[in-house]
Structures are given as structure tokens and as C-alpha cells.
């Protein structure tokens, strides 16, 4: 750092603020923004992202840099419009910039953006009250953080404090976050291996296999491994919208009672209506001991997460209120967004919308899959958390690429490269769904045409298709 460096930072920050404060960009401004963004990512953030996010195919020489959006559509810096079929991996349940959520945050911003940390801040209490009203069973208390992985970390700590046990049972291919504790639960070697060793006493079982959970609990009891909790997603998101057998969650509840361990439902992605129920676990009428939430809880406007539990379990927190703290978690801006998000979700019947639209979307996708068995393996999901499972990786990438160049943002999953996740804002219209389906059919026909091209042509065509697909298919990377 030097005087010249500080002066440059001042000048650069002025230029950046000028862009931040603009509602619209001219062509030269947009091109400057795109080039600067690519350069900044490559030089100062993570150059690897450029390989996965630099979506240039069918769009001239400029990467797609997001700019603004409303509802289920957004525009990049050059004004190109996309239908959002990714939804920020679960952030945008209420769509882009829902006006009621934005107004709530703006109103709070003008009063006090952050808390004193000493006085009682009213919005934190308001949000905790609302969550007690909308969560199943006798869940009553909440602690607020800023992300899903923090919510899972807090749930793990709470389970250990209450049970005085250290172990956990989680699922193969489950996803719970990438900080050390939550990563120990995540069931994918690609994420875990480089960070090993992680927390001890975490045991993984096949998702949906209650017999395997029972066997693991029995073995733990026999050999003296203390299990604090079983941690599962109601529907596995990153693994490809995997729905468990109908008896899975009821059996988990019974087993946890029998073996005196807690049941944690990780609703970071499935909560707030995503699966056609307010909480995914409600599909099976099961009440967990601890619930985690994040992503959509902030209404697509502010980052916020929470872990919630019953008065009995929360007693270990009440007896020492400083045993778990966060300087910025549950700040007034985030709480204002979450309060508005709950209000909108209930007032606009968002949960019911997700159920109806999800049923229609899944039905149509299954019909398409049945007609194109050379492309599709099968379709999974509940509500508007849907997985398109393809016959191989290359086909999945080609479908993602074809949709992207047709103005549909969609992406594969972190834990399964043969799956493209369909996770649009829950406010997406039926007309927009039909447009996506039509563009999907067009994409499939294009893939068929390339496959059936003369033998001496396709090597170059196919190579370009796959390269473009590899660039476009993972336009965004999930962060829990």
C-alpha cells in the first residue's frame, strides 16, 4: 500500500459508486462494466470463476453480467433479458426485488441499519415471534445469522449443548454448507477431501434409507459413539431434487425418539414454500427438534439465516445468552426483509402457488422426458424444486447451454453433474413456464440435429457445443 495506491483506490471507488447509483447504463458504460468485472474477478477475486461464468456464446464478445430484475425475469448489463429458472439457488422465492420487501428494508435503512449490540432491537424480537407462529410443533425460539451454513453450524452446536453428545448422522450427497462443521455433514468427497480432517463422529448413510439410519444408531449405541442428532434435508437439493420415500421422515422421527437423539431438518433450501409446503418436512407431518432456514428467508433482498428449536432444547441458550452470538446476524435490515418476506408469502399465497405451478411444471417435464429417452433419464422433485436427470453429463451441459442462449438461466447441481435444477422464483407465471418448456423443446431438437449430423462434421460442432455448454451450464455457483 502506498500513497499512490490510496489515491487510485479513491478514484476507483468514485467510478464504482457512479455505476452503483445509476439505474440505466449506456452502451459504452455497459461494455466498460463487463470488461472491468471480468478483470476484477480474474485478478482480485477468483480466476476460476471466469472459466465457469463467462457466458459469451451467442452474445457477441461480452460476458453476461447481471444488472437488474423484477419478478422471474432479469436483464444483464447489455439489456439482454432472461427468464430466471435458477432463482439464486433458492434465494428468489418472491422474485427479484419484491416491492414490499424492498420498501421494508428502505424504511429501516433510514432509521438504523445496524444494532447497538447492547439495547434490545425490536425487529429481532418481531421476527422471532413470527417464526414461532409459522413453524411446526412447539418450536418457539430462534437465533439469527447471515447464511445457511451458519444456521447449520448453530444447529449442530445447539444439539451438542443440549444432548452433551458429539456425533451426527447425515446423508450421502446431502449438502449443508462449506464451513468446517456443516462441511463435515455434507456428503460429497469433492468438497470434503481438501479440508480433511473435519469433525469426528459424523456418519453418512444413503439418503432415504431409514434402515441404514437405524443400523447406524444401533451400532453407535453398541460401540459407545454418542449421537447428538440426525441431520437431513427434507428434499435433497444439490443432489438433484431427490424426494425420499413417504415413510422415511416418519421413521426418522420414531428412531430419534427411540434412541434419544435430536432430529434436525435442514430447510435452508426447502423452506419458505419452495416445495409446495411452507416447510418441506410438512409433506410428511413430522415435527423436528431443530429447523434451519436461510436463502428465501430474506425475501431475495437481504441475507439472513436462522436456527430454531423448542423451549426445552433452547434452555441451554437461555441460561447463558452469550454462549452463541453474532455481531451482524439478525441485524435490523435483514430482519425487516424477513418480516416482509413472511408477510408476502402468506398474503400472496406463495406456498399454494408453488404447489400448483410445481405440479404443472413436473407433469410437463415428465411428458417431455418420456418422448426423449435418449436425452432424459427421469424427473424428480416437489413443488418448484425440480431435477432434470439426463443420460450423461454432456447432454445435461448441452441442454443448459441451449437454454441459456435462448434466454433461460438454468444450472446444474453441485453434487450431481447430470442434473439440471429447475428452481425458479415461486412467483413465475404460467406463461413464463410455458415459454421455458417451448425453449426446452427447441433446445432438444437442436441437440438431436447435431447428433444426427454427417460423421465428418459433428466433431467440430459437438466440440464447440460442449465447450459452450461447459461455459454456460454453471453460470452461478451455489453458496449455502
Secondary structure, DSSP 8 states (H G I E B T S, - for coil): --HHHHHHHHHHHHHHHHHHT-SS--HHHHHHHHHHHHHHIIIII-HHHHHHH---TTSTT----EEEEEBTEEEETT--EEEESSHHHHT-TT-BT-HHHHHHHHHHHTT-SS--SSS--HHHHHHHHHHHHHSSTTEEEEEEESSHHHHHHHHHHHHHHHH---EEEEETT----SSHHHHHH---HHHHGGG-S--SSEEEE-TT-HHHHHHHHHHHHHHT--EEEEEE-SEETTTTSEE--TTHHHHHHHHHHHHT-EEEEE-TTTTTTTTSSSSGGGGGT---SEEEE-GGGGTTTS--EEEEEEHHHHHHHHTTTTSS--SSTT-HHHHHHHHHHHHHHHHTTHHHHHHHHHHHHHHHHHHHHHH-TTTEEEEEEETTEEEEEESSHHHHHHHHHHHHHTTEE-EE-SS-TTEEEE---TT--HHHHHHHHHHHHHHHHHHHHHHTS-TTTHHHHHHHHHHHHHHHHTSS----
